[in-house]
Amino acid sequence: MTSGFPDCNFTKLIRKNLGLMKRIIIVLSALIFISADAYPQWYVKQYNVQDISLLNEMQLEESLKNARDNVYLSLLVSGVGGVVVLVAVLFPYEETEESTFVEQLLGEKNVNNLYIAGGVAIAAGGIVAAITYLARMGTIRSELEEPFSNSGSFSLSPSLFVVKPSNAVLPGLTMTFRF
C-alpha cells in the first residue's frame, strides 16, 4: 500500500496495462494530427476550388449534409469497435477442433488479445473520423452563417494552389470578383 489506495484488482490492471495505454494514446494522437493535416483539402478535391468561400450556398448545404452523414457513419464504426471489444472480453476465445493452424499456434489468450486490439483499432478509427467530420461541419456552418457577397464585390485572400502533375503546393493570392 504505497500509493495510499488499497491494492485492488483495478490498480493491478492499470499497472499491468500502463504501457499499452501509453501506446494507444500515442497512436490516437498521431492519427488526430494526420487527420488534421489532411482536413483542409476536402473542398479542393470535391469542388476543385482553392478557398471554401468560393462555394455557393447549395454546395455548402450539400457538404454539410455529407459531413453529418459521415459523422453518424463514423460513430457507428466506433460503436462496432466497442461491441467487438465487449464480445472479446465477455466471451473469451476458446480453441476447438475447427480452430485454424494460426489460432492454435497463437493460443487462446493471444487470439483474444488480437480481437480486443482489433476492436480498439476500429473504435479509434471511428473516433478520429468523427472528430474530423465534426470539425468540417463547424467550418461549413461558420461559412454558411457569413452573408454571401453581393454583386460587384471584390475579395482578396491568401490561398494554396495545387499543381496537378506534381501535386506541389504553391502559396498565392486569390482575387474574386462577383458580378
N, C-alpha and C positions, 0 to 999 in steps of 0.2 A: 504494500500500500504506500507507494512512494509519491503518487500524484495527488493524494487526498481523496480519491474516489475509490470505491470498493473494486476489487479486481474481478469484474464480472465477464460474462461471455462477450458482451458488446465491446468492451475495451480490448479484449484479446483479439476479436475480429478486426477491429480498427488497426491495431498494431500489426497484425498479420498481413493486412491488405494495404498498408500505407504506401508501399512502392507502386502498387497497381493504381491506386487512386492518383498518385502524382503523375504517372504516365497518362492516365485518362485526361487529367486536367491539361497537361501539356499538349496532347493531341487535339483536344477540343479548342484550345486557344489557337493553335496553328490553323485549324480548319476555319475558325472565325476570321482570322487575319487573311487567309487566302480568299474566302468568300467576299470579304470587304474590299479586297483589291480588285476582284473581278466584277463587283457590283455595278460600277458606273457605266459599264459597256453595254448594258441591255438595250438602250434606245438606239445606239449606233447599229447594233446587229439587227434589231427588229424593224426599225423605220428608216434606217440609213440617214440619220440626221446627227449633227455634231453637238447639239445643245437641246436639252429637254424643252426649253421654252419655244422651240420651233414646231412642237407638236400642236395640233389643233385640239379642240375640246373633245371631239369624238374619239380621237386616238388616245387621249389621256383616259377617258372613261373606259375604253376597251382595255387599256393597260391596267387600270385599277381593278377591273373585273378579273383579268387573268392573274394578277398578283394575289387577289383574295382567294381565288380558286386554288392557287398553288400553296398558299398558307394552309388551307384546310387539308390538302393532299399531304403536305409535309408533316402536319400534326398527326395525320392518320398513319404515316410511315413511322413516326416516332412512337405512336401507340402500339403498333405491331411489334416494334423492337422491345417495348416494355412487356408485352404479352409473352414474347419468346423468352425473356429473362425469367418471368414469373413461372412459366411452364417448366423451364430448366431447373429452377430452384424447388418448386413444389413436387415435381415428378422427375427425380433424377434418372439419368440414363442407366439402363441395366443391360448387360450383354445377354444375347440369346443365341440360338443356333443359326439364325438368319443374319447375324452380325457380319459385316464385311471384314476383310482382312485388315484394313486400316483401322477400323473400330476396335478390333481385337488387339492390334499392335499398340494402339494408344492407351487402351484401358478405359474403364468406366469413368474414373474421375477426370481424366484429361478430355474425354469426349464431352462430358457435361460442362467442363470449363470452356471448351470451344463453343458450345451452344450459348453459354452465358456471354462470352466475348462477342459472338456474332450478334446477339440481341442488343448488347450495349452499343456496338458499332452502328447498327441500323437505327437505334434511337438517337444516337449522336448525330448521324447524318440528317435525320428528320428535323432535329432541333436547329442545326446550323442552317438548313434550307429555310425553315420557318423564320428565323431571325433575319435572314437576307431578304425574304419577301416582305416581311413587316417593315423593314427599312425602306424598301422600294415603294410600298404603299404610302408611307409617310412623305416621301419625296413627291409622289404623284399628287397626293392630296394637297400638299402645300402649293404645288404648281396650279392645281385647279382653283384654289382659293384666290390666287392672284387674278386681277382683272385682265382679260385679254386685250391686247393692244388695238387701238383704233386704226382706221385707215390713215395713211400718211405718217405713221410713226417710224422712228428710226432707233435702232439699238445697236450697241457695240459691246461685245462681250469676249473675254478670253476663252479659248477652247483648244482641244487637242484634235489633230487630224490624223486619221489612219491612212497610210499609203497602202493600197491594196496588194500589189505584187509582193512586197517585202514585209507587210504588216508593221512597218515602222510607225512610231508615233511622233508627230511633229507639233510643237506649240504654235499657236497663231491667234488671230483675231477674227471674229465673225461679225460681219456687218449685216444687219437685217433691215430691209425696207418693207413696210407693209402698205399696200395700196389696194 
